[in-house]
C-alpha cells in the first residue's frame, strides 16, 4: 500500500521569521496557498494572487470555494489525499498545481497548494504528454490482459494415472502458499498446464498470470523485458521507459519456462529478486517492491548443469523449494483414451464439427506409440486427424500423414504433405539429439532460431 504523504507543522512556526522566509523563498518559483480544514484562506503569496487575478487582502478569511470556481480544494480536504501534477484552467489561463493536506498529530488541519502558471505552448506539451502516458498505460493494461490469459484449471489435467493424480493432490495444497515451484518434465508433458492450474487454485487467481519462455527472448533483451527500463538506458529504448513483466505481474504469478537457458549472470539477478522481493529497472538505481509467486520449468537435468558450471547452485536451491516431476506420456498410456476424448471435445468446438469418438483400432495404434513429443504431440495428431475426419468417428486412415505406420487406404499424399512430414521428423529428431536445445538445433538445421520456433508452433511439436 502506498504511504500517504503527510506534512506536519508546529503551530509556532506561523509566527516565526522562518515561516515568512519560507513563503518568500517559494514565491520566487511559484504561487503558494494555505487554507484551513474548512477551506478558508489563511495565507497566499503575491505570485498566487496575481496569477489567479485575486486581491489578497480582500479574500483573506473567505472560503476558497466562494472565490475560485471549480476548485478541487474542498474535495482534497474531504479525501485527505494529495493531488499531484494537476492541470487547472481558470479565466483562460493554465496552471500546474500540487495540493498537499496538512496534518498535526494525525489530524487534518488545512491544505497547502503550490502552483505554476504555464503558457499555451507548455500546456499543449503537457496535454500531449498526458495523452502519450494514457496511451502507454492502456498498452500495458492490454499487455497484462493478454499475458495474463490463463485457460487452465486443475480440470485441465486429464488423468487416471496414480502418479499424476498424486500431483494434482499436491498442487491443491501448495497453491495456497507463495513458495517457488520447479516443474520438471520432458517437452510436451504439460508443465504450463500445471503452472496455470496452480495459479487458478491459489489466492492470486484474480491477479495476472504471466508466462515467459526464457529461451525465446534474446539474452540482450531478456533483462529489459523482465525488469523494465528507464528512458535512455540503452539504444532503442522506448521514450519514457517501460515496466517489466515482473512488475506487471505484481500480486500474481510468473511462469518462467526453460529456466535452464538463463545465463549465470541472469540467474544471479533473479536470485536477488527472489530473496529481496524487489526489482530494479535497467538504467535505474531505484527499486520497486513486488509480490509475485514464481513457477519455474525445465526439461533438463539441472544438477548436471550445475556440475558443468552452466547453472548456479545457489539459484537452483532457491527455485527448487517445491519440486514436481511430471511423468512423460509413455509412462501414463492409460490416459491416452481420456486425452483423446478431451482433444476431440476441444477441436469439435474449434472447428465447429461433431466428431463422435474414435475407433478401438485407432486407440490401440495410439497406445502402441512411444510419444517422444508427449501430450503436445498427441494433440497435434488429433488436430491433424480432424482435417480428414469430416464429422466422422476418428479411424485409422484419418491419421495419414502422421508419424504412424498407417495401413494403405488408396489415398495419395501430396508433395506438400511429404515435405511437411520430412520437416516434422527432422526437427523432432534434432531436438531430441540436442536435448531440446533450440539454439543448437537451429544451428544444426541451418535456420534462424525464430524460424525454428515458428515451425515448432506450426507443427505443434
C-alpha positions in Angstrom: 0.0 0.0 0.0 1.3 3.4 -0.9 2.3 5.5 2.1 0.1 8.7 2.4 2.4 11.7 2.3 1.8 14.0 5.3 3.2 17.4 6.2 3.4 18.1 9.9 3.8 21.7 11.2 4.4 23.3 14.5 1.7 25.9 15.5 4.5 28.3 16.5 6.0 28.1 13.0 3.4 30.5 11.6 4.6 33.3 13.9 8.3 32.8 13.2 10.7 34.5 10.8 11.5 31.1 9.4 7.9 30.7 8.1 8.0 34.1 6.4 11.3 33.3 4.9 9.9 30.0 3.6 7.0 31.8 1.9 9.3 34.4 0.4 11.6 31.6 -1.0 8.7 29.7 -2.5 7.4 32.9 -4.0 10.4 33.0 -6.3 9.4 29.9 -8.1 5.6 29.8 -7.9 2.3 30.6 -6.2 1.6 29.4 -2.6 -1.7 29.0 -0.8 -2.7 27.7 2.6 -6.3 27.1 3.7 -7.7 25.7 6.9 -9.5 22.4 7.3 -12.8 24.2 6.1 -11.2 25.7 3.0 -10.8 29.3 4.5 -7.9 31.4 3.2 -5.1 31.6 5.7 -2.2 32.6 3.5 -1.2 33.2 -0.1 1.8 34.9 -1.6 1.8 37.6 -4.2 2.6 35.3 -7.1 -0.5 33.2 -6.3 -2.7 36.3 -6.0 -1.5 37.8 -9.3 -1.6 34.6 -11.3 -5.2 33.9 -10.1 -6.3 37.6 -10.5 -7.2 37.8 -6.8 -6.8 40.6 -4.3 -5.0 39.0 -1.4 -6.4 41.4 1.2 -10.0 41.0 0.1 -10.1 37.2 0.0 -8.4 36.6 3.3 -10.8 34.8 5.7 -13.2 33.8 2.9 -13.8 30.2 1.7 -11.9 29.3 -1.4 -15.0 27.7 -2.9 -16.7 31.1 -2.9 -13.7 32.8 -4.6 -12.3 30.3 -7.1 -14.9 28.5 -9.2 -14.5 24.7 -9.8 -11.7 24.5 -7.3 -10.9 20.9 -6.2 -9.5 22.0 -2.8 -12.7 21.0 -0.9 -12.5 17.5 -2.4 -8.9 17.2 -1.4 -9.7 18.3 2.1 -12.5 15.7 2.2 -10.4 12.8 1.0 -7.3 13.8 2.9 -5.1 12.7 -0.1 -2.8 14.9 -2.1 -3.3 15.6 -5.8 -0.1 16.0 -7.9 0.6 17.3 -11.4 -2.9 18.6 -11.9 -3.6 21.0 -14.8 -6.2 23.6 -13.7 -7.8 26.1 -16.1 -9.3 29.5 -15.0 -10.1 32.6 -17.0 -8.2 31.3 -20.0 -5.1 30.6 -18.0 -3.5 27.2 -17.4 -1.9 26.2 -14.0 0.2 23.3 -12.9 -0.9 22.5 -9.3 0.1 20.3 -6.5 -2.1 20.1 -3.4 -1.0 18.7 0.0 -3.2 18.1 3.0 -1.6 19.3 6.3 -1.7 17.2 9.4 -0.9 17.8 13.1 -0.7 14.7 15.3 -2.6 12.8 12.7 -5.5 15.4 12.4 -6.2 17.3 9.2 -5.7 21.0 9.9 -5.5 22.5 6.4 -4.1 22.3 2.9 -1.0 23.7 1.2 -1.1 24.3 -2.6 1.7 25.2 -4.9 1.0 26.3 -8.5 2.9 27.5 -11.5 1.2 29.2 -14.5 2.1 27.7 -17.8 1.7 29.2 -21.2 -0.1 27.7 -24.2 3.0 26.0 -25.5 3.7 24.4 -22.1 0.1 23.4 -21.8 0.0 21.9 -25.2 3.1 19.9 -24.4 1.6 18.7 -21.1 -1.6 17.6 -22.9 0.4 15.7 -25.5 2.4 14.1 -22.8 -0.7 13.1 -20.8 -2.2 11.6 -24.0 1.0 9.7 -24.5 1.1 8.4 -20.9 -2.6 7.4 -21.1 -1.9 5.5 -24.4 1.1 3.8 -22.8 -0.9 2.9 -19.7 -3.6 1.4 -21.9 -0.9 -0.5 -23.8 0.4 -2.1 -20.7 -3.1 -2.9 -19.4 -3.7 -4.7 -22.7 -0.4 -6.4 -22.5 -1.1 -7.6 -19.0 -4.5 -8.8 -20.0 -3.0 -10.7 -23.0 -0.1 -12.2 -21.0 -2.4 -12.9 -18.0 -4.8 -15.1 -20.0 -4.9 -18.4 -18.1 -7.1 -21.0 -19.7 -6.1 -23.7 -17.3 -7.6 -25.1 -14.1 -7.0 -28.4 -12.3 -9.7 -29.9 -14.6 -7.3 -29.3 -17.5 -5.1 -32.1 -16.1 -6.9 -35.1 -17.6 -5.7 -38.3 -16.0 -6.4 -41.6 -14.3 -2.7 -42.3 -13.7 -1.9 -42.7 -10.0 1.3 -40.6 -10.2 -0.5 -37.7 -11.9 -3.5 -38.0 -9.5 -1.0 -37.6 -6.7 0.5 -34.5 -8.4 -3.0 -33.0 -8.6 -3.5 -33.5 -4.9 -0.1 -31.9 -4.2 -0.8 -28.7 -6.2 -4.1 -28.2 -4.4 -2.0 -28.0 -1.2 1.0 -25.9 -2.5 -1.2 -23.5 -4.4 -2.1 -21.8 -1.0 1.4 -20.5 -0.5 3.8 -18.2 -2.4 6.8 -20.7 -2.3 8.7 -21.1 -5.6 7.8 -24.2 -7.6 10.1 -26.1 -10.0 8.3 -28.2 -12.6 10.5 -30.9 -14.3 9.4 -32.9 -17.3 10.0 -33.6 -20.9 8.9 -31.2 -23.6 5.2 -31.5 -24.1 4.3 -33.1 -20.8 2.1 -30.2 -19.7 4.3 -28.1 -17.5 2.4 -24.9 -18.5 -0.9 -26.6 -17.7 0.3 -27.5 -14.2 1.6 -23.9 -13.7 -1.7 -22.5 -14.8 -3.6 -24.9 -12.5 -1.5 -23.8 -9.5 -2.3 -20.2 -10.2 -6.0 -20.9 -10.7 -6.1 -22.7 -7.3 -4.3 -20.0 -5.5 -5.5 -16.8 -3.7 -3.8 -15.0 -6.6 -6.3 -16.4 -9.2 -7.8 -12.9 -10.0 -4.4 -11.4 -10.5 -2.0 -11.6 -13.5 -0.6 -14.9 -14.7 2.3 -14.1 -17.0 4.1 -16.7 -19.0 7.7 -16.2 -20.2 9.7 -18.6 -22.3 13.3 -17.8 -21.3 14.8 -19.4 -24.4 12.6 -17.4 -26.8 13.9 -13.9 -25.8 17.4 -13.0 -26.8 19.8 -12.7 -23.9 20.5 -9.0 -24.5 16.8 -8.2 -24.3 15.7 -10.5 -21.5 16.7 -8.3 -18.6 14.8 -5.3 -20.1 11.7 -7.5 -20.7 11.7 -8.9 -17.1 12.8 -5.9 -15.1 11.8 -3.0 -17.4 14.0 0.0 -18.1 14.1 3.8 -17.8 14.3 6.2 -20.7 17.7 6.5 -22.3 19.1 3.4 -20.6 20.1 1.8 -24.0 19.9 2.4 -27.7 16.4 1.7 -28.9 14.8 2.2 -25.5 11.2 3.4 -25.8 10.8 7.0 -24.8 9.5 7.2 -21.2 10.9 3.7 -20.5 8.6 0.7 -19.7 7.7 -1.5 -16.8 8.9 -5.1 -16.9 6.9 -8.3 -16.8 7.8 -8.9 -13.1 6.3 -5.5 -12.1 3.3 -6.1 -14.4 2.6 -9.4 -12.6 2.6 -7.8 -9.2 0.1 -9.6 -7.0 0.0 -12.6 -9.3 2.1 -15.4 -10.7 5.1 -15.5 -13.1 5.8 -18.8 -15.0 9.3 -19.0 -16.3 9.7 -21.8 -18.8 13.0 -23.3 -20.0 14.8 -21.7 -17.0 17.8 -23.8 -17.9 18.5 -21.4 -20.8 19.2 -18.4 -18.4 22.8 -17.2 -18.3 24.6 -17.4 -14.9 24.5 -13.6 -14.8 20.8 -13.5 -15.2 20.3 -16.3 -12.7 22.2 -14.1 -10.1 19.8 -11.2 -10.8 16.8 -13.4 -10.5 18.2 -14.8 -7.3 18.2 -11.3 -5.9 14.6 -10.8 -6.9 13.6 -14.0 -5.2 15.4 -13.1 -2.0 14.7 -9.3 -1.8 11.3 -9.3 -3.4 12.1 -6.2 -5.4 13.2 -5.3 -8.9 15.4 -2.6 -10.3 14.8 -1.3 -13.8 17.7 -1.3 -16.3 19.4 2.1 -16.1 17.8 3.0 -12.7 19.0 2.9 -9.1 15.5 2.9 -7.6 14.0 -0.4 -6.5 10.3 -1.4 -6.7 8.8 -3.9 -4.3 6.9 -6.7 -5.9 4.6 -9.5 -4.6 5.0 -12.3 -7.1 4.8 -16.1 -6.9 7.3 -17.7 -9.2 6.9 -21.1 -11.0 9.9 -22.4 -13.0 10.0 -25.2 -15.5 12.7 -27.2 -17.3 13.2 -30.4 -19.3 16.9 -30.6 -18.4 18.8 -32.2 -15.5 19.8 -29.0 -13.6 22.1 -30.9 -11.3 24.2 -32.0 -14.3 24.2 -28.4 -15.5 25.5 -27.3 -12.0 28.3 -29.8 -12.3 29.3 -28.4 -15.7 29.2 -24.8 -14.4 26.2 -23.8 -16.6 23.7 -23.4 -13.7 24.2 -21.7 -10.4 23.8 -23.9 -7.3 22.5 -21.2 -5.1 19.9 -20.3 -7.7 18.9 -23.9 -8.1 18.2 -24.4 -4.4 16.2 -21.1 -4.3 13.9 -22.1 -7.1 13.7 -25.8 -6.0 11.5 -25.2 -2.9 8.7 -27.4 -4.3 9.8 -29.9 -6.9 7.2 -31.6 -9.1 8.2 -34.3 -11.6 5.7 -34.7 -14.4 5.9 -38.1 -16.0 6.1 -38.5 -19.8 3.1 -39.8 -21.7 4.9 -43.1 -22.4 4.6 -43.8 -18.6 0.9 -43.0 -18.5 -0.6 -44.6 -21.6 -3.8 -45.4 -19.7 -4.5 -41.7 -20.0 -4.5 -41.7 -23.8 -8.2 -42.5 -24.3 -9.1 -39.8 -21.8 -6.8 -37.3 -23.5 -8.1 -38.2 -27.0 -11.7 -37.5 -25.9 -10.6 -34.3 -24.3 -9.0 -33.1 -27.5 -12.0 -34.3 -29.6 -14.2 -32.0 -27.5 -11.7 -29.2 -27.9 -11.5 -29.4 -31.7 -15.2 -30.1 -32.2 -15.6 -26.6 -30.6 -12.7 -25.0 -32.5 -13.6 -26.5 -35.9 -17.4 -26.4 -35.4 -17.6 -30.2 -36.0 -19.3 -33.1 -34.5 -16.8 -35.9 -34.3 -18.4 -38.6 -32.2 -15.3 -40.6 -31.0 -12.5 -42.8 -32.0 -12.4 -46.5 -33.1 -10.7 -49.1 -30.8 -8.2 -49.8 -33.6 -7.1 -46.2 -33.7 -6.8 -46.0 -29.9 -4.7 -49.2 -29.9 -2.4 -47.6 -32.5 -2.0 -44.5 -30.4 -1.3 -46.6 -27.3 1.4 -48.6 -29.1 3.4 -45.5 -30.0 6.2 -44.1 -27.8 5.2 -40.4 -27.9 8.6 -38.6 -27.8 6.7 -35.3 -28.1 4.3 -36.4 -25.2 0.8 -34.7 -24.9 1.7 -31.9 -27.2 2.4 -34.4 -29.9 -0.8 -36.3 -29.2 -2.9 -33.2 -29.5 -1.1 -32.4 -32.8 -2.1 -35.8 -34.1 -5.8 -35.4 -33.1 -5.9 -32.0 -34.8 -4.4 -33.4 -37.9 -6.9 -36.2 -37.9 -9.8 -33.7 -37.6 -8.7 -32.3 -41.0 -9.6 -35.6 -42.6 -12.5 -36.8 -40.4 -15.4 -34.6 -41.7 -17.7 -35.2 -38.8 -17.0 -38.9 -38.5 -15.6 -41.2 -35.9 -11.8 -41.0 -35.9 -10.4 -44.1 -37.7 -7.0 -45.4 -38.6 -7.0 -43.8 -42.0 -7.7 -40.3 -40.6 -4.2 -40.4 -39.1 -2.5 -40.4 -42.5 0.5 -38.1 -42.8 1.3 -38.6 -39.2 4.3 -40.4 -37.6 2.4 -43.7 -37.5 2.6 -46.6 -39.9 -0.9 -46.5 -41.2 -2.4 -49.2 -43.5 -2.6 -48.1 -47.1 -6.1 -46.8 -47.9 -5.8 -45.8 -51.5 -5.3 -42.1 -50.8 -2.2 -40.4 -52.2 -0.1 -37.8 -50.3 0.8 -34.6 -52.0 4.3 -33.3 -52.3 3.5 -30.6 -49.8 2.4 -33.2 -47.2 5.6 -35.2 -47.9 7.8 -32.2 -47.3 5.9 -31.3 -44.1 6.3 -34.8 -42.8 10.0 -34.7 -43.6 10.4 -31.4 -41.7 8.5 -32.7 -38.7 10.6 -35.9 -38.5 13.9 -34.0 -39.0 13.0 -31.3 -36.4 11.8 -33.8 -33.9 15.0 -35.9 -34.3 17.4 -32.9 -34.0 15.5 -31.6 -30.9 15.8 -35.0 -29.3 19.5 -35.3 -30.1 20.2 -31.8 -28.7 18.2 -32.3 -25.6 15.6 -29.8 -26.8 18.2 -27.1 -27.1 16.5 -24.7 -29.5 19.7 -22.6 -30.2 21.8 -25.6 -31.0 19.0 -27.3 -33.0 18.6 -24.2 -35.2 22.3 -24.2 -35.9 22.3 -27.9 -36.9 19.2 -27.3 -39.1 20.8 -24.3 -40.7 17.9 -21.9 -39.9 17.4 -18.9 -37.5 16.1 -19.7 -34.0 13.0 -17.6 -34.8 12.3 -19.8 -37.8 12.6 -22.9 -35.7 10.1 -21.5 -33.1 7.7 -20.7 -36.0 8.0 -24.3 -37.3 7.5 -25.8 -33.8 4.4 -23.7 -33.4 3.2 -24.5 -36.9 3.6 -28.3 -36.4 2.7 -28.1 -32.7 5.9 -30.0 -31.8 
